[in-house]
Amino acid sequence: MNAANKNSIGRKSGASTRAVHGGVPRDRGFHSMTTPIVQSATYTFDNTAKLIEFLDKKVYGGQLDREEYARYGNPSVWAVERRIANLEGADDAIVYPSGMAAVTSLFLTVLRPDTHIIMTDDCYRRTRQFCETTLKKFGVETSVVPMGDREAMEAAIVPKKTRFIFTETPTNPYLRVADLEHLVGLGRRHRAMTLLDTTFATPVNLRPLEFGIDFVMHSATKYFGGHNDVLGGVIAGDAGRIKALKDARGMLGNVIDPHQAFLIERGLKTLALRVRHQNKSALQVARFLEEHPKIERVYYPGLASHPDHALASAQMSGFGGVISFEVAGDIKTTGYFIDRLRIPYIAPSFGGTECLVEQPAYFSYYDLSSEERLALGIKDNLVRFSLGIEDADDIIEDLEAALELAPPL
């Protein structure tokens, strides 16, 4: 179903209003307040005439309001896609069973042999691995450039071959912020598409399509779901490009389960409330950490000390709910500090209702030596802290108590 089938809530409405009402028609043919979980693999037709009417629309063009088989579409899935498209200011959106499924499906669908992509070095490790290994098998080359280095990105362009320029903003784990005006200009000059992963920002804090970015993606597992209980991924963009991805999804079979879609749509309704609370709490916590003598450095774009603070302030309406920082000490001292915390759970991921904390040296780079991690910019004493919806004063009190306890000899 096309995302154009919207109710009266426009894109100029506030983020919370759009998250609750936008994109989904008020009259959906049933009287349930929430979109039902349509748990069906196949769909029936009343008679042959109805089947022919459906096929005429599908083959020759027309507004579809149903499907024939669940690999091609599902009402529970359509609802969340329309809601996300409305939030992003996109023509349409497509959801996948995970964030990795979203980005890999996009590349596999659009890229051809003997093409080239550029990505920044502060991108998610698994995405980079996919580009440098799996895509390489299909004749697609990848150039990795330092985040924020305009000259390196310009130099990496391969005329007539570069199809994608890809980065995150803010990035993981150092929360670097991409210059969207520069990315869009570079892509248009060289006829390369731009893809931005804004999982850390959410459309509450940043809407990249309004800057001219071609595709925006999210791991819906994070802020969209918001409760650490569902996996999902999203790509949003113009109608033609998303239609091509939906056609490919019908072949590749990487469809999201209707119950997953239901949980993501449920999470979206409180997205703006949670993100704004996390924005506020994270800035308060980041300021506390920056002043603490046992913290060597804090990475948060809301702080004036962050290298991209001015850019983030110009492009974003909030700075997000994730903070990275370095504890004074080695890998064991840092682990001891984390163990002394009482509010956050030690776990990967971010963007949920509970605070989460992780030591990237262990969680993401345990297979590498300290020297190898450092070569990638990952210090042993680096901590990534994801704010939940707990009270900021309680989080700060917990951090302070853990920092004041001396590590065992």
KOLZA-239169 format. One record per residue (C-alpha): x, y, z. Coordinates in Angstrom, 1 decimal, m for minus. Each point is the difference from the previous one (the first is absolute). Layout:
! residues N
PT      X      Y      Z
PT      X      Y      Z
...
//
This chain:
! residues 409
PT      X      Y      Z
PT    0.0    0.0    0.0
PT    1.4    3.4   m0.9
PT    0.9    2.5    2.8
PT   m2.1    2.7   m1.7
PT   m3.1   m1.4    1.7
PT    0.1    2.3    3.0
PT   m2.4    1.6    2.4
PT   m0.4    3.7    0.5
PT    3.1    0.3    2.3
PT    2.6    1.8   m2.1
PT    3.8    0.1    0.1
PT    0.0    3.5    1.6
PT   m1.6   m1.4    3.2
PT    2.2   m0.8    3.0
PT    2.0   m3.2    0.2
PT   m2.2   m1.4    2.8
PT   m3.2    0.7   m1.9
PT    1.4   m1.6   m3.2
PT    1.3   m3.0    2.0
PT   m3.5   m0.7    1.4
PT   m2.2    1.0   m3.0
PT    2.1    0.6   m3.1
PT    0.0   m2.2   m3.0
PT   m2.7   m2.4    1.0
PT   m3.6    0.7   m1.1
PT   m2.4    0.6    2.8
PT   m2.6   m2.1   m1.7
PT    1.8   m3.3   m0.6
PT   m3.2   m2.1   m0.4
PT    0.0   m1.2    3.6
PT   m0.5    1.6    3.4
PT    3.1   m1.2    1.9
PT    2.0    2.9    1.4
PT    3.2   m1.9   m0.9
PT    0.9   m1.7   m3.3
PT   m0.8   m3.7    0.3
PT    2.6   m2.6   m0.4
PT   m1.0   m1.6   m3.3
PT    1.4   m3.4    0.4
PT   m0.6   m1.5   m3.4
PT    2.3   m1.4   m2.7
PT   m2.5    0.3   m2.8
PT   m3.0    2.1   m0.9
PT   m3.3   m1.1   m1.7
PT   m2.0    1.4   m2.8
PT   m3.8    0.0   m0.1
PT   m0.2   m0.9   m3.7
PT    2.0    0.0   m3.2
PT   m1.1    3.5   m0.9
PT    1.5    1.3    3.3
PT    3.3   m1.8   m0.8
PT    0.1    1.5   m3.5
PT   m0.7    3.5    1.4
PT    2.9   m0.5    2.5
PT    2.4   m1.3   m2.7
PT   m0.8    2.9   m2.4
PT    1.0    2.5    2.7
PT    3.1   m2.0    0.9
PT    1.3   m0.5   m3.5
PT   m1.1    3.2   m1.7
PT    0.1    2.4    2.9
PT   m2.5    1.1    2.6
PT   m0.6    0.6    3.7
PT    0.2   m3.4    1.7
PT   m2.0   m0.4    3.2
PT    0.8   m3.7    0.5
PT    2.4   m2.8   m1.0
PT   m0.2   m3.6   m1.1
PT    2.9   m1.5    2.0
PT    1.7    1.1    3.2
PT    3.5    0.1   m1.5
PT   m1.1    3.0   m2.1
PT   m1.9    1.8    2.8
PT   m1.9   m0.1    3.2
PT   m2.4    2.6    1.5
PT    1.9    0.1    3.3
PT    3.2    0.7   m2.0
PT   m1.6    2.6   m2.2
PT   m1.1    1.9    3.1
PT    3.4    0.4    1.5
PT    1.6    0.8   m3.4
PT   m2.5    2.9   m0.5
PT    0.5    1.3    3.5
PT    3.8    0.0   m0.4
PT   m0.2    1.7   m3.5
PT   m2.1    2.7    1.6
PT    2.5    0.6    2.8
PT    2.9    0.2   m2.5
PT   m1.8    2.2   m2.5
PT    0.5   m2.8   m2.5
PT   m2.2   m1.2   m2.9
PT    0.2   m3.5    1.3
PT    1.9   m2.4    2.3
PT    0.8   m3.7    0.1
PT    0.6   m2.0    3.2
PT    2.2   m3.1    0.3
PT    0.5   m2.6    2.8
PT    3.2    1.8    1.1
PT    2.2    3.0   m0.6
PT    2.6   m2.1   m1.7
PT   m2.7   m1.4   m2.2
PT   m0.9    3.5   m1.0
PT    3.4    1.2   m1.0
PT    1.1   m3.2   m1.7
PT   m3.2   m0.3   m2.0
PT    0.4    3.6   m1.2
PT    3.6   m0.7   m1.2
PT   m0.8   m3.3   m1.5
PT   m3.0    1.4   m1.9
PT    1.5    3.2   m1.3
PT    3.7   m0.8   m0.6
PT    1.4   m1.7   m3.0
PT    3.4   m1.7   m0.8
PT    2.8    2.5   m0.7
PT   m1.5    2.7    2.2
PT    1.3    1.7    3.0
PT   m1.1    1.4    3.4
PT    1.5    2.4    2.5
PT   m0.6   m0.4    3.7
PT    1.5    1.7    3.0
PT    2.2   m1.8    2.5
PT   m2.2    0.6    3.1
PT   m2.9   m2.1   m1.4
PT   m1.4   m3.1    1.6
PT    2.6   m2.8   m0.2
PT   m2.3   m2.6   m1.5
PT   m1.1    2.3   m2.8
PT    3.6    0.7   m0.8
PT    0.8   m3.8    0.0
PT   m2.9   m0.6   m2.4
PT    1.2    2.6   m2.4
PT    3.6   m1.1    0.1
PT   m0.6   m3.7   m0.2
PT   m3.4   m1.1   m1.4
PT   m0.4    2.9   m2.5
PT    3.6   m0.5   m1.2
PT   m1.0   m3.5   m1.1
PT   m2.6    1.6   m2.3
PT    2.5    2.4   m1.5
PT   m0.8    3.0    2.1
PT    2.9    1.9    1.5
PT   m0.1    2.0    3.2
PT    2.1    3.0    1.0
PT    0.1    0.9    3.7
PT    0.8    3.6    0.8
PT    0.5    1.9    3.3
PT   m3.2    1.5    1.4
PT   m0.1    3.7   m0.6
PT    2.9    0.0   m2.5
PT   m1.5    1.8   m3.0
PT    3.2   m0.2   m2.1
PT    0.3   m3.8    0.5
PT   m3.7   m0.5   m0.9
PT    0.4    2.1   m3.2
PT    3.2   m1.9   m0.9
PT   m1.7   m3.4    0.5
PT   m2.5    0.7   m2.8
PT    0.4   m2.3   m2.9
PT   m1.6    1.8   m3.0
PT   m2.9   m1.9   m1.6
PT    0.3   m2.8    2.5
PT   m0.7    1.4    3.5
PT   m3.7   m0.8    0.6
PT   m0.3    0.7    3.7
PT    1.4    2.3    2.7
PT   m0.9   m1.5    3.4
PT    0.4    1.2    3.5
PT   m1.7    0.1    3.4
PT   m0.9    3.1    2.0
PT    0.7    0.1    2.8
PT    2.5   m2.9   m0.4
PT    0.7   m2.9    2.3
PT    1.8    0.3    2.5
PT    1.5    3.5   m0.3
PT   m3.2    1.8   m1.0
PT    1.5    1.9   m2.9
PT   m2.5    2.0   m2.1
PT   m0.1    0.0   m3.8
PT   m0.1    3.3   m1.9
PT   m3.2   m0.7   m2.0
PT    0.3    3.0   m2.3
PT    3.4   m1.2   m1.1
PT   m1.1   m3.6   m0.4
PT   m2.9    0.9   m2.2
PT    2.1    2.4   m2.1
PT    2.7   m2.6   m0.5
PT   m2.5   m2.7   m0.9
PT   m1.8    2.2   m2.6
PT    3.2    1.1   m1.6
PT    1.1   m3.5   m0.6
PT   m3.5   m1.6   m0.5
PT    0.5   m2.2    3.1
PT   m2.9   m0.8    2.3
PT    0.3    1.0    3.7
PT   m1.0   m2.4    2.8
PT   m0.2    1.2    3.6
PT   m0.4   m2.3    3.1
PT   m1.6    2.3    2.6
PT   m0.9   m2.7    2.5
PT    1.7    2.1    2.7
PT   m1.9    3.2   m0.9
PT   m3.5   m1.3   m0.9
PT   m2.3    2.3   m2.0
PT   m0.8    1.8    3.2
PT    3.5    1.6    0.0
PT    0.8   m0.1   m3.8
PT   m1.8   m0.5   m3.3
PT    2.7   m0.5   m2.6
PT   m2.3   m0.2   m3.0
PT   m0.8    3.6    0.5
PT    3.7    0.8   m0.7
PT   m0.1   m2.0   m3.2
PT    1.3   m3.3    1.2
PT   m1.3   m2.8   m2.3
PT   m0.5   m2.8    2.5
PT   m0.3    0.0    3.8
PT    0.3   m3.2    2.0
PT   m0.6   m1.1    3.6
PT    0.5   m3.0    2.2
PT   m3.6    0.0    1.3
PT    1.2   m2.3    2.7
PT    1.3    3.1    1.8
PT   m2.2    3.2    0.5
PT   m2.8   m1.0   m2.3
PT   m0.8   m3.1    2.0
PT    1.2    1.6    3.1
PT   m0.5   m2.8    2.4
PT    2.8   m2.4   m0.7
PT   m2.4   m2.7   m1.1
PT   m0.1    0.1   m3.8
PT    2.4   m0.1   m3.0
PT   m0.7    2.0   m3.2
PT    1.6    2.2   m2.7
PT   m1.4    2.8   m2.1
PT    0.9    1.8   m3.3
PT   m1.9    3.2   m1.0
PT    0.2    2.0   m3.1
PT   m1.9    1.0   m3.2
PT   m2.8   m2.2   m1.3
PT    1.9   m1.4   m3.1
PT    3.0   m1.1    1.9
PT   m2.0   m1.6    2.9
PT   m2.2   m1.8   m2.6
PT    3.1   m1.6   m1.5
PT    1.1   m1.2    3.5
PT   m3.5   m1.4    0.7
PT    0.1   m1.9   m3.3
PT    3.4   m1.4    0.9
PT   m1.3   m0.9    3.5
PT   m2.6   m2.2   m1.7
PT    2.8   m1.9   m1.7
PT    2.6    0.0    2.8
PT   m2.6   m1.0    2.6
PT    1.4    2.2    2.8
PT   m3.4    0.9    1.4
PT   m0.8    1.2    3.5
PT   m2.4   m2.0    2.2
PT   m3.4    1.8    0.6
PT    0.6   m0.2    3.8
PT    3.3    1.7   m0.4
PT   m1.7    2.7   m2.0
PT   m2.7    0.4    2.7
PT    2.6    0.4    2.7
PT    1.9    2.7   m2.0
PT   m3.2    1.9   m0.7
PT   m0.8   m0.1    3.7
PT    3.4    1.3    0.8
PT   m0.2    2.9   m2.5
PT   m3.0    1.5    1.8
PT    2.2    1.0    2.9
PT    3.2    0.6   m2.0
PT    0.0    3.8    0.3
PT   m0.7   m0.1    3.8
PT    2.8   m2.5    0.6
PT    2.5    1.7   m2.3
PT   m0.5    3.5    1.4
PT    0.3   m1.4    3.6
PT    3.2   m1.8   m1.0
PT    1.4    3.1   m1.8
PT   m0.4    2.0    3.2
PT    1.3   m2.7    2.3
PT    3.0   m0.8   m2.2
PT    1.1    3.7   m0.1
PT   m0.3    0.2    3.8
PT    2.0   m3.2    0.5
PT    2.6    1.0   m2.7
PT    0.7    3.3    1.8
PT    0.4   m1.9    3.3
PT    2.5   m2.5   m1.5
PT    2.0    2.8   m1.7
PT    0.6    1.6    3.4
PT    0.9   m3.2    1.8
PT    3.8   m0.4    0.7
PT   m0.1   m3.8   m0.7
PT   m1.4    0.5   m3.5
PT    2.6    0.8   m2.6
PT   m2.2    0.9   m2.9
PT   m3.7    0.2   m0.9
PT   m1.4   m0.4   m3.5
PT   m3.4    1.6   m0.3
PT   m1.0    2.4   m2.8
PT   m2.0    2.2    2.5
PT    3.3    1.0    1.7
PT    2.0    2.9   m1.3
PT    3.1   m2.2    0.3
PT   m1.3   m2.4   m2.7
PT    1.7    0.6   m3.4
PT   m3.4    0.1   m1.8
PT   m1.9    2.0    2.6
PT   m0.6    3.0   m2.3
PT   m1.1   m2.2   m2.9
PT   m2.3   m2.1    2.3
PT   m1.6    3.2    1.4
PT   m0.7    1.3   m3.5
PT   m1.5   m3.3   m1.4
PT   m1.6   m1.7    3.0
PT   m2.8    1.0    2.4
PT    1.4   m2.3    2.7
PT    3.3   m1.9    0.6
PT   m1.3   m3.5    0.8
PT    0.1   m2.4    2.9
PT    3.5   m1.6   m0.4
PT    3.2    1.2    1.7
PT    3.5   m1.5   m0.5
PT    2.8    0.8    2.5
PT    3.4   m1.2    1.1
PT    0.6   m1.0    3.6
PT    3.4    0.8    1.6
PT    1.6   m3.4    0.1
PT    0.6   m3.2   m2.0
PT   m2.4   m2.6   m1.3
PT   m0.4   m1.7    3.5
PT   m0.6    3.3    1.8
PT   m2.7    0.9   m2.6
PT   m1.7   m3.4    0.4
PT    0.0    0.4    3.8
PT   m1.7    3.4   m0.4
PT   m2.7   m1.6   m2.2
PT   m0.5   m2.8    2.5
PT   m0.6    2.5    2.8
PT   m2.9    1.7   m1.9
PT   m3.5   m0.9    1.3
PT   m2.4    1.6   m2.5
PT    1.2   m1.0   m3.4
PT    0.1   m3.5   m1.3
PT    3.2   m1.3   m1.6
PT   m1.2   m0.7   m3.5
PT    0.4    1.0   m3.7
PT   m2.5    2.2   m1.8
PT   m1.5    3.4    1.0
PT   m3.1    2.0   m0.3
PT   m2.3   m1.9    2.4
PT   m1.8    0.9    3.2
PT    2.9   m1.4    2.2
PT    3.5    1.4    0.2
PT    2.6   m2.2   m1.6
PT    3.7    0.1    0.4
PT    2.8   m1.8   m1.9
PT    3.7   m0.1   m0.4
PT    0.6   m0.1   m3.8
PT    3.4   m1.7    0.5
PT   m1.9   m3.0    1.3
PT   m3.3    0.1   m1.8
PT    1.0    0.9   m3.5
PT    3.7   m0.6   m0.2
PT    0.8   m2.8    2.4
PT    1.6   m2.0   m2.8
PT    2.7    2.7   m0.5
PT    3.0    0.9    2.0
PT    0.3    3.3    1.8
PT    2.4    1.2   m2.7
PT   m2.4   m1.1   m2.8
PT   m2.9    1.7    1.8
PT    1.9    3.2    0.4
PT    0.9    0.0   m3.7
PT   m3.8    0.1   m0.6
PT   m0.4    2.9    2.5
PT   m1.5   m2.2    2.8
PT    1.7    0.5    3.4
PT   m0.1   m2.6    2.7
PT   m1.5    2.6    2.4
PT   m2.8    1.1   m2.3
PT   m3.6   m0.3    1.3
PT   m3.2    0.5   m1.9
PT   m3.0    0.9    2.2
PT   m3.5    0.0   m1.4
PT   m2.5    2.0    1.9
PT   m3.4   m1.5    0.7
PT   m2.9    1.8    1.5
PT    1.2   m0.1    3.6
PT    0.4    3.3    1.9
PT    3.2    1.8   m0.8
PT    0.8    0.8    3.6
PT   m0.2   m3.7    0.9
PT    2.3   m0.9   m2.9
PT    2.6    2.6    1.0
PT   m0.1   m1.1    3.6
PT    0.6   m3.6   m1.2
PT    2.9    1.1   m2.2
PT    1.6    2.1    2.7
PT   m0.1   m2.9    2.5
PT    1.6   m2.4   m2.4
PT    2.7    2.4   m0.9
PT    0.9    0.8    3.6
PT    0.6   m3.7    0.9
PT    3.6   m0.9   m0.5
PT    0.7   m3.1   m2.0
PT    1.3   m3.1    1.8
PT    3.8   m0.5    0.2
//
